[in-house]
């Protein structure tokens, strides 16, 4: 008896120690976890995307009891004999009525290793603009393919957009394997078709990962499928956990677009003149020789501020405030870059553009252009082609570019912009066009 | 040489970037301050975005008159420390003038009535950007919200016709009479907010921590019996319990949770292990499946 009590005590103490240790290791990570992995999902109507996301939430225990209870109740009400996980993500009333996803929804889940944000983007044709939106901030992408239907037009489109947006890690989730008897042949034929597609793409750094799964039943989502022993690869969750969030941050030439100039005009900071912005592409350090664009003035970094602290080095992706050694006239839209790493200064752009508005793009129309934090007027001087998203070529000299089409255009600008090609520098190689009459964002461009 | 290096976490960097865009793109921004942890976090991020300059816009509190007294006291202290302007507009004024009708009965809440007062205040001051602490992980309809969300004169949210937001370019162009709701911590989760409060050692109102409170139980939730504004049937027994609040809305629509988390460290642990969602304790969301979406279309924040 006494011995058993003692053992109980030991267990209890051990348990407490374990908890203490667990907390210790998690505390600093909590803030580190704020470096999340953003994933875009894409799929056609009914290929089970919402179900997959619901499954991910369920298997990572990210669905809280009250949300799970709501799903159980709704599923029962509709007469399903399984849990309809799509109810976890389809947020808007219209979606629940039609049973489809019509806008970008952001879904959050985490495992012990990592935090994730999924941009759930709709798959049907009329909402391609949302897919581009969701994918633009994503570091990885999941393309769903219905194993029964194989590669369909939407698969091509999603694949094309992943290439256009230069998304490095793409998972091809071959779903509904339960409905094709978990057939390895079926999986291989779809895989072959997509690999053939990839061979025609000009984006060679793309990492494709093929995973056969059943989102409904959970095969190869978080746990390995017992029905597909022929598949030797990882589960989806395991694969996503392994992707390195820091490595997905683009490393290239440093760009520091000035968002706003900070002049406190207080006694303590009387002469303070700080340039506030976010660093893209690399690190900045005190003493770095920089060029201010477009004025081409040279100076050096004098100090780096983040809130009430000063630092010697600021890392890629940090929003900081910088002061320079010389008194230079700088305002919003100017850019600090390192000497000999200057971008192109131009009043004319060649770009690929994805059109997002009902009113089509036409030559000689004028738009408002936003490039990073810079604004200008733009006139379409040429629409040279429409790219076919199935990689089958292009239509030359079209008269207009309609909603959800991707075309190649030339623009004349009202002022000089400081640009890179999208392939070299994502953050400084993209722009949006805004219709001056409606103020709506009507297109997103990728500079060639 | 040991060099001091700063790597701002992605979510914090993003929020600061958004604040700076607001100030650059709008003429009259305002930060909607409820006294809750999310708006307190926003205040810290705003400080960081503009330091050493002061926060370059006022805070505005739409006071339902049903706020926890702790929250109001906290608000006044914070504003004094920051040296920023605070605008307070009262729902009570609209009730007194008969512009809105107060709900009655068991589930009476002034939560819905806030919308009218908010829209009036936006018009009164001509605010073109209202910064709020909503997060996409809170609720299904909020998961679809943009970072810059355009509202018309009636404050309406047209969820079918939202502007695409690509990369981090934020389109803040609006017509006269329109305004933009801005959500800098859109991508944060509840745990992110709490971890940040812990890391930054940000002070928050005492009701977020476990304390003894007179409470009663209805519909499986714990309600504060300490204040007259919460309707209670006579047969609903009052018992003193150790509780804390996970969200700080109105006293009339915010339920407490049993907790012994008396400090921030324990709160972070509790949130991490929790199996009830944050808004699970908000009766205003439970009215119907589409409660939040409907309120947002009508201009709710």
Interface residues (C-beta under 8 A of the other chain):
Chain A: X23 X26 X27 X30 X31 X32 X33 X34 X35 X36 X64 X65 X66 X67 X89 X90 X91 X92 X93 X94 X96 X102 X103 X104 X105 X106 X107 X108 X110 X115 X117 X129 X130 X132 X133 X136 X137 X245 X259 X260 X262 X263 X264 X265 X266 X268 X269 X272 X274 X276 X277 X278 X304 X305 X306 X307 X308 X309 X310 X311 X312 X313 X314 X315 X317 X318 X319 X320 X321 X332 X356 X368 X370 X371 X372 X373 X426 X427 X430 X431 X432 X434 X439 X440 X441 X444
Chain B: X3 X4 X5 X6 X7 X8 X9 X10 X11 X12 X13 X14 X16 X17 X20 X21 X23 X24 X47 X48 X49 X50 X51 X52 X53 X54 X136 X137 X140 X141 X143 X144 X150 X159 X160 X162 X163 X164 X165 X166 X167 X168 X169 X171 X173 X174 X175 X186 X187 X188 X189 X191 X192 X195 X196 X198 X199 X265 X268 X269 X272 X274 X275 X276 X277 X280 X289 X290 X293
